[in-house]
Amino acid sequence: MKENQKIEKRENKSVILVKFENNEKFENNGFKEINPEIKGKKELKKVMEAMGIWFYIMESEFYDTVTVEMDEKPLPVIKQFRQTPTTAIKRIIPLDSVVSSASDDLITTILELASVKINKEESFTLRLSSNGSKLRGIKFPEKITSRICTELCNGLKLQYHDNLRYHDENTNWIIQIEELGENKGISICRPDEILMK
């Protein structure tokens, strides 16, 4: 199914965040005349069409990031991308929710998702935006992360693993907050559910 075919399958949709290589690294690999985001979108379309799933690529405010809405669960798609050679796609992250930048919305959504997905006594790492940028619209991100960690540890009896001291394989879950401009993407997933090339 083509990217621009809008079929009424919206109620069972999933969303993934896709990050492309930066221009410098892409040029160093021999692609001087091609933008990584253009090549990356072609790679996305090729794999999604081969899988026969409905999808819609949504631009973000960032040239190296798109979100993809689809009628397939993220894990089979990520598995297919693991098996498919790509040159422009750098990372794929399954998103559980997209919320406004308001701190309360962000915190409430993370707590609700975590209470459903994460079992007591499991560990988690909290990450802010995999592109290293600060989260827009949030004045004190350290206060928000502290509040999230405190509420998850005290309320759900989870164990927090500082992402500076622990590698992903040593934690049960990654809670990732991604910058999408006006909104934030939230992902709560196992470390092996994120594709990093």
Backbone bond lengths (Angstrom), bond angles and torsions (degrees), N, CA, C in turn:
res aa  C-N    CA-C-N  psi(-1)  N-CA   C-N-CA  omega(-1)  CA-C   N-CA-C  phi
1 M - - - 1.436 - - 1.525 108.23 -
2 K 1.255 116.19 139.53 1.458 121.58 -174.93 1.521 110.77 -76.98
3 E 1.336 113.57 156.14 1.464 121.40 179.97 1.516 111.87 -59.53
4 N 1.339 117.59 -38.07 1.460 119.58 -173.83 1.527 113.34 -92.13
5 Q 1.335 117.98 5.21 1.451 120.53 174.64 1.523 108.43 -81.53
6 K 1.309 117.33 110.83 1.451 120.36 179.69 1.528 109.03 -92.83
7 I 1.292 115.90 97.80 1.458 122.84 -179.87 1.522 107.89 -96.11
8 E 1.283 117.32 151.15 1.460 121.03 -178.89 1.523 111.36 -78.57
9 K 1.319 117.50 63.97 1.463 122.57 176.23 1.511 108.87 -117.99
10 R 1.267 117.93 26.63 1.445 123.27 -171.90 1.527 114.05 -68.71
11 E 1.304 119.98 -26.19 1.454 120.11 -175.06 1.527 112.58 -71.62
12 N 1.316 119.25 -25.90 1.455 122.32 179.76 1.521 111.84 -109.54
13 K 1.294 117.51 34.94 1.456 120.48 -175.44 1.525 112.12 -82.71
14 S 1.309 114.10 156.10 1.457 123.17 172.68 1.514 106.88 -125.03
15 V 1.322 115.35 159.99 1.456 119.82 179.13 1.521 109.19 -133.35
16 I 1.328 115.31 135.15 1.459 120.64 172.32 1.523 108.32 -120.62
17 L 1.306 115.24 151.26 1.458 121.95 174.51 1.527 106.44 -103.73
18 V 1.312 117.24 131.39 1.456 121.88 -178.58 1.524 108.54 -121.39
19 K 1.324 115.37 127.66 1.465 121.68 177.01 1.517 108.52 -111.72
20 F 1.328 114.65 138.94 1.458 121.26 -179.73 1.520 110.48 -102.95
21 E 1.331 115.52 160.80 1.462 121.45 176.30 1.533 109.56 -59.67
22 N 1.334 116.14 153.87 1.467 118.28 175.32 1.529 108.80 -78.62
23 N 1.335 115.87 159.54 1.467 121.32 -174.81 1.523 112.75 -57.56
24 E 1.325 117.27 -42.76 1.468 120.90 -176.33 1.526 111.21 -62.08
25 K 1.308 117.12 -48.64 1.469 120.63 -179.97 1.526 110.38 -64.15
26 F 1.317 115.90 -39.17 1.459 121.09 -179.72 1.526 109.95 -63.57
27 E 1.338 117.15 -43.99 1.466 121.53 178.69 1.528 111.06 -65.30
28 N 1.328 117.01 -38.10 1.468 120.80 178.46 1.525 112.53 -63.87
29 N 1.341 116.54 -23.34 1.465 121.31 178.34 1.531 112.07 -89.81
30 G 1.343 117.15 9.91 1.455 120.88 174.06 1.509 116.23 96.99
31 F 1.329 118.92 10.19 1.465 121.68 -179.64 1.528 109.45 -107.96
32 K 1.340 117.06 74.88 1.462 120.61 -173.53 1.524 113.45 -78.79
33 E 1.306 118.10 -31.90 1.463 121.87 -173.69 1.529 113.60 -99.22
34 I 1.336 117.57 3.50 1.464 120.83 -175.29 1.519 109.41 -121.11
35 N 1.325 116.37 133.51 1.467 120.40 173.96 1.519 109.10 -79.00
36 P 1.356 117.33 137.17 1.471 118.86 -178.40 1.523 113.34 -60.83
37 E 1.342 117.90 -32.06 1.467 118.62 -179.08 1.530 111.67 -70.12
38 I 1.334 117.33 -32.98 1.466 119.82 177.22 1.531 109.97 -70.33
39 K 1.315 116.64 -46.96 1.470 121.67 177.39 1.533 110.45 -61.92
40 G 1.344 116.51 -41.50 1.462 121.23 -179.88 1.517 112.73 -62.74
41 K 1.329 117.04 -40.24 1.467 120.05 178.07 1.526 110.76 -66.22
42 K 1.326 116.78 -36.00 1.471 119.91 176.55 1.523 110.14 -65.67
43 E 1.327 116.79 -41.09 1.467 120.20 177.70 1.528 110.70 -63.62
44 L 1.323 116.48 -42.27 1.471 120.70 177.02 1.525 110.69 -58.25
45 K 1.325 116.07 -51.94 1.462 120.97 -177.66 1.532 111.25 -59.09
46 K 1.310 116.63 -42.74 1.464 120.71 -177.38 1.533 110.97 -61.27
47 V 1.336 116.88 -46.88 1.467 120.57 -178.83 1.526 111.10 -69.22
48 M 1.316 117.35 -44.26 1.473 120.49 -178.39 1.529 111.21 -64.45
49 E 1.334 116.78 -42.27 1.463 119.78 178.67 1.523 110.80 -65.89
50 A 1.335 117.24 -38.96 1.469 120.64 178.25 1.532 110.68 -63.82
51 M 1.335 117.08 -32.41 1.468 120.81 178.15 1.529 111.88 -77.91
52 G 1.337 116.98 -15.16 1.462 121.19 178.77 1.512 114.40 73.16
53 I 1.331 116.92 29.54 1.463 119.68 -179.31 1.522 110.78 -106.52
54 W 1.328 115.49 153.70 1.456 121.26 173.79 1.526 107.74 -75.91
55 F 1.334 117.01 137.76 1.462 121.36 177.73 1.519 110.37 -152.61
56 Y 1.304 114.12 158.23 1.464 120.63 177.58 1.527 107.53 -143.09
57 I 1.327 116.91 119.80 1.462 122.34 -179.52 1.517 108.79 -87.61
58 M 1.334 115.93 124.41 1.465 121.77 -179.15 1.526 109.62 -111.79
59 E 1.308 115.90 125.62 1.461 121.21 177.42 1.526 109.32 -66.90
60 S 1.322 115.74 154.52 1.466 120.53 172.65 1.525 107.43 -118.69
61 E 1.300 116.57 -177.47 1.460 120.64 177.20 1.521 111.47 -74.26
62 F 1.317 117.75 -7.43 1.453 122.43 -175.90 1.527 108.88 -110.92
63 Y 1.318 116.08 131.45 1.470 120.19 -175.99 1.524 112.66 -62.36
64 D 1.324 118.18 -25.85 1.461 120.91 -174.94 1.524 113.77 -99.77
65 T 1.331 117.69 12.10 1.465 120.82 -175.40 1.527 110.78 -137.58
66 V 1.328 115.77 132.38 1.467 121.46 171.01 1.525 107.80 -132.71
67 T 1.313 115.55 160.60 1.461 119.78 168.70 1.527 106.67 -113.30
68 V 1.312 115.40 149.55 1.457 120.79 -178.83 1.516 108.09 -125.37
69 E 1.315 115.33 118.90 1.453 121.83 175.44 1.522 106.28 -91.55
70 M 1.330 116.89 137.34 1.465 119.67 -175.96 1.521 111.16 -152.44
71 D 1.325 115.56 165.84 1.461 120.27 -179.94 1.531 112.10 -101.55
72 E 1.309 116.61 23.63 1.466 123.25 178.00 1.524 107.95 -123.66
73 K 1.291 117.14 150.70 1.466 120.43 174.86 1.527 108.18 -67.32
74 P 1.341 117.86 150.06 1.470 120.37 -175.37 1.522 115.40 -63.61
75 L 1.323 118.48 -36.13 1.466 119.46 -172.25 1.532 114.49 -62.05
76 P 1.340 120.76 -43.54 1.467 118.49 176.17 1.538 112.32 -63.19
77 V 1.324 116.73 -34.03 1.464 120.53 178.88 1.526 109.88 -68.06
78 I 1.332 116.45 -45.85 1.464 120.39 178.89 1.525 110.13 -63.21
79 K 1.330 117.23 -39.58 1.468 120.87 177.41 1.526 110.48 -60.51
80 Q 1.332 116.36 -42.40 1.467 120.05 179.04 1.531 110.90 -64.05
81 F 1.328 117.92 -39.82 1.465 120.89 178.38 1.532 111.36 -68.13
82 R 1.313 117.78 -30.59 1.471 120.38 174.84 1.523 111.27 -62.86
83 Q 1.318 115.55 -34.20 1.458 121.16 -176.85 1.529 112.91 -89.23
84 T 1.334 117.32 -8.33 1.457 121.78 -176.06 1.527 110.28 -108.01
85 P 1.317 117.68 123.80 1.468 118.71 177.01 1.534 110.59 -65.68
86 T 1.311 116.48 130.90 1.466 122.21 175.73 1.522 108.36 -133.82
87 T 1.317 115.73 156.29 1.464 119.79 179.39 1.518 112.62 -112.23
88 A 1.320 117.38 -27.77 1.464 120.33 -174.06 1.522 113.69 -102.59
89 I 1.319 118.08 -23.44 1.466 120.88 -176.93 1.523 108.96 -81.49
90 K 1.327 114.88 124.47 1.469 121.54 -176.28 1.530 111.66 -100.76
91 R 1.342 116.10 -40.45 1.461 120.11 -173.53 1.529 109.44 -154.33
92 I 1.351 115.81 143.35 1.467 121.66 173.07 1.523 107.36 -130.43
93 I 1.329 115.14 127.41 1.469 122.04 -177.02 1.531 108.51 -125.13
94 P 1.332 118.35 125.09 1.465 119.12 175.28 1.526 109.92 -72.37
95 L 1.325 117.49 131.72 1.470 121.15 178.62 1.523 109.56 -102.38
96 D 1.331 115.46 131.77 1.463 120.84 176.34 1.519 111.84 -86.51
97 S 1.327 116.07 -28.48 1.454 119.73 -175.92 1.522 110.38 -160.12
98 V 1.314 115.77 152.45 1.462 122.67 171.10 1.512 105.89 -123.30
99 V 1.338 115.90 123.16 1.462 120.93 -174.98 1.524 110.08 -129.27
100 S 1.326 115.10 167.21 1.461 119.62 176.43 1.525 109.22 -67.01
101 S 1.297 115.79 166.57 1.462 120.65 -178.26 1.527 113.61 -77.03
102 A 1.316 117.39 -2.95 1.469 119.74 179.64 1.528 109.93 -61.59
103 S 1.314 115.40 131.06 1.470 121.06 -176.16 1.522 112.47 -55.34
104 D 1.321 117.34 -44.11 1.465 120.19 -177.90 1.522 111.78 -63.80
105 D 1.347 117.51 -40.53 1.467 120.66 177.93 1.525 110.46 -61.93
106 L 1.314 115.05 -43.64 1.460 121.32 -178.79 1.527 110.88 -61.81
107 I 1.314 116.62 -50.27 1.464 122.05 -178.01 1.521 111.22 -64.34
108 T 1.329 116.59 -46.90 1.465 120.86 -179.02 1.522 110.99 -60.04
109 T 1.319 116.91 -44.70 1.464 120.58 -179.10 1.521 111.19 -64.44
110 I 1.325 117.60 -43.67 1.466 120.39 179.02 1.524 110.79 -61.72
111 L 1.319 117.43 -43.93 1.462 120.56 -179.93 1.535 111.45 -63.82
112 E 1.337 116.26 -41.09 1.467 119.67 178.85 1.531 111.15 -64.68
113 L 1.322 116.22 -46.77 1.469 119.98 -179.87 1.528 111.36 -63.23
114 A 1.327 116.29 -44.78 1.467 120.57 -178.73 1.531 111.22 -62.58
115 S 1.324 116.71 -38.65 1.466 119.29 -178.87 1.526 111.59 -65.15
116 V 1.320 117.58 -25.92 1.458 121.80 179.23 1.526 111.40 -87.77
117 K 1.323 117.53 -38.91 1.462 121.10 -171.21 1.530 114.73 -92.16
118 I 1.326 117.77 -33.96 1.463 120.71 -170.94 1.524 110.39 -103.57
119 N 1.320 116.46 131.00 1.464 121.67 177.48 1.526 111.01 -82.09
120 K 1.329 115.78 154.82 1.465 120.86 176.34 1.516 110.01 -55.89
121 E 1.326 114.81 147.80 1.462 123.03 177.32 1.528 113.55 75.51
122 E 1.323 118.54 -3.96 1.458 119.10 176.31 1.533 109.06 -81.24
123 S 1.323 115.22 163.61 1.465 119.68 -177.69 1.527 110.67 -106.95
124 F 1.330 114.97 158.75 1.459 120.61 177.95 1.524 109.77 -145.01
125 T 1.325 114.04 155.80 1.454 123.40 172.28 1.516 106.47 -120.68
126 L 1.306 116.98 140.20 1.464 121.31 -179.94 1.521 108.75 -109.82
127 R 1.326 116.00 126.90 1.459 121.73 179.22 1.517 110.42 -123.73
128 L 1.317 114.54 144.99 1.456 120.62 173.88 1.515 108.54 -110.90
129 S 1.305 117.30 122.45 1.462 125.73 173.38 1.515 114.29 40.93
130 S 1.304 116.20 111.70 1.457 120.95 -177.52 1.518 113.41 -70.07
131 N 1.349 117.94 -9.63 1.462 118.62 177.32 1.520 111.54 -90.09
132 G 1.312 117.66 3.07 1.455 121.51 174.89 1.512 114.40 80.87
133 S 1.310 117.82 -0.93 1.452 119.21 -178.94 1.526 110.04 -81.78
134 K 1.311 114.65 157.85 1.467 118.71 175.26 1.514 108.78 -74.27
135 L 1.302 115.61 155.41 1.453 120.15 179.41 1.515 109.74 -82.41
136 R 1.315 116.36 119.27 1.459 120.67 179.67 1.517 110.69 -69.76
137 G 1.318 115.99 145.92 1.451 120.96 177.38 1.519 113.31 82.98
138 I 1.314 117.35 0.22 1.464 121.39 178.73 1.516 107.62 -121.37
139 K 1.329 114.96 110.78 1.467 119.71 -173.46 1.518 113.46 -71.20
140 F 1.309 117.54 -41.44 1.458 121.35 -175.89 1.522 110.05 -126.92
141 P 1.338 117.60 79.49 1.469 119.18 -176.52 1.523 113.01 -60.95
142 E 1.326 117.57 -31.28 1.469 119.08 179.87 1.528 111.81 -65.12
143 K 1.338 117.24 -31.49 1.467 119.78 176.35 1.525 111.04 -69.43
144 I 1.312 115.82 -39.21 1.468 119.72 178.86 1.524 110.26 -66.84
145 T 1.322 117.41 -46.71 1.462 119.49 179.85 1.525 111.10 -62.81
146 S 1.318 116.21 -38.67 1.462 119.87 178.06 1.531 110.70 -63.36
147 R 1.329 116.21 -43.26 1.469 120.13 -179.95 1.533 111.13 -65.54
148 I 1.330 116.69 -42.48 1.465 120.59 178.87 1.526 109.94 -60.89
149 C 1.323 116.15 -48.35 1.470 120.41 -178.41 1.525 111.42 -62.61
150 T 1.323 116.29 -43.61 1.467 120.35 179.74 1.519 111.14 -61.54
151 E 1.326 116.55 -46.86 1.466 119.61 -177.78 1.528 111.79 -67.99
152 L 1.333 117.45 -36.71 1.463 119.41 178.25 1.527 111.29 -69.95
153 C 1.322 116.86 -39.54 1.470 120.38 -179.41 1.529 111.38 -71.51
154 N 1.311 116.89 -44.90 1.462 120.32 -177.55 1.531 112.34 -78.94
155 G 1.337 116.69 -45.48 1.458 120.54 -175.42 1.514 114.08 -77.13
156 L 1.322 117.02 -41.79 1.468 120.99 -176.31 1.526 113.22 -105.21
157 K 1.325 116.13 -2.13 1.475 121.60 179.14 1.529 111.86 60.84
158 L 1.331 115.92 42.08 1.454 121.20 177.70 1.520 109.65 -95.32
159 Q 1.325 116.03 162.35 1.461 121.89 178.73 1.520 108.63 -105.95
160 Y 1.322 116.26 128.37 1.470 120.98 179.55 1.521 109.96 -91.35
161 H 1.327 116.59 129.31 1.457 122.73 173.87 1.518 108.00 -111.95
162 D 1.308 116.67 113.71 1.460 121.98 177.64 1.522 108.42 -60.38
163 N 1.334 117.12 126.90 1.465 119.39 -175.35 1.522 113.22 -70.52
164 L 1.316 118.81 -7.49 1.457 120.78 175.38 1.531 111.21 -83.98
165 R 1.324 116.30 -26.62 1.468 120.23 -177.38 1.522 113.51 -101.55
166 Y 1.320 117.15 -22.85 1.464 121.17 -176.11 1.521 110.28 -114.73
167 H 1.307 116.04 138.78 1.459 120.31 172.11 1.519 107.92 -82.49
168 D 1.323 115.78 157.21 1.462 120.65 -177.33 1.520 113.73 -53.78
169 E 1.327 116.95 -35.50 1.469 118.63 -177.31 1.524 112.26 -70.42
170 N 1.324 118.26 -11.98 1.461 121.42 -179.98 1.532 113.04 -97.21
171 T 1.308 116.92 8.30 1.458 120.41 178.19 1.529 108.77 -126.62
172 N 1.333 117.02 150.40 1.458 120.24 -178.37 1.527 112.35 -77.07
173 W 1.350 117.15 -37.71 1.458 121.72 -173.05 1.526 110.81 -136.73
174 I 1.318 115.19 149.33 1.458 121.79 171.14 1.524 107.04 -115.30
175 I 1.317 115.76 125.92 1.460 121.38 172.66 1.517 105.24 -104.90
176 Q 1.324 116.14 114.91 1.458 120.94 -174.80 1.520 109.96 -119.31
177 I 1.330 115.50 132.25 1.462 122.05 175.28 1.523 106.53 -110.16
178 E 1.332 116.20 120.07 1.461 121.76 -176.12 1.533 111.06 -109.44
179 E 1.302 115.19 137.00 1.466 122.39 176.37 1.523 109.27 -75.42
180 L 1.332 116.10 122.66 1.462 121.20 176.21 1.526 111.38 -121.80
181 G 1.318 117.35 13.86 1.459 120.93 -177.05 1.512 109.63 98.69
182 E 1.318 116.37 -113.72 1.468 121.50 179.72 1.526 111.69 -65.49
183 N 1.315 116.70 -28.66 1.464 122.68 -177.25 1.516 110.94 -116.74
184 K 1.325 114.83 171.25 1.459 121.98 176.09 1.528 108.34 -124.42
185 G 1.316 115.57 141.45 1.450 120.83 174.93 1.516 108.97 -97.24
186 I 1.327 116.43 139.15 1.461 121.57 179.79 1.523 108.42 -118.62
187 S 1.321 114.92 129.78 1.449 121.37 176.68 1.520 108.86 -127.33
188 I 1.317 116.25 129.71 1.462 121.85 171.86 1.522 105.37 -124.88
189 C 1.328 115.46 106.07 1.462 119.15 -174.12 1.519 111.38 -147.83
190 R 1.308 115.18 165.80 1.450 122.14 174.15 1.530 108.19 -71.71
191 P 1.331 118.15 150.91 1.473 119.99 -178.83 1.526 113.75 -55.13
192 D 1.341 118.06 -34.67 1.463 119.86 -178.21 1.522 113.47 -80.90
193 E 1.340 117.73 -0.01 1.455 120.91 177.54 1.528 112.73 -90.51
194 I 1.322 117.05 -2.00 1.459 121.99 175.90 1.518 107.82 -102.38
195 L 1.324 116.52 130.52 1.452 120.83 177.35 1.519 109.07 -91.85
196 M 1.323 115.81 122.29 1.459 121.55 175.75 1.512 107.28 -127.68
197 K 1.327 116.35 118.70 1.483 120.43 -178.91 1.503 109.45 -103.12
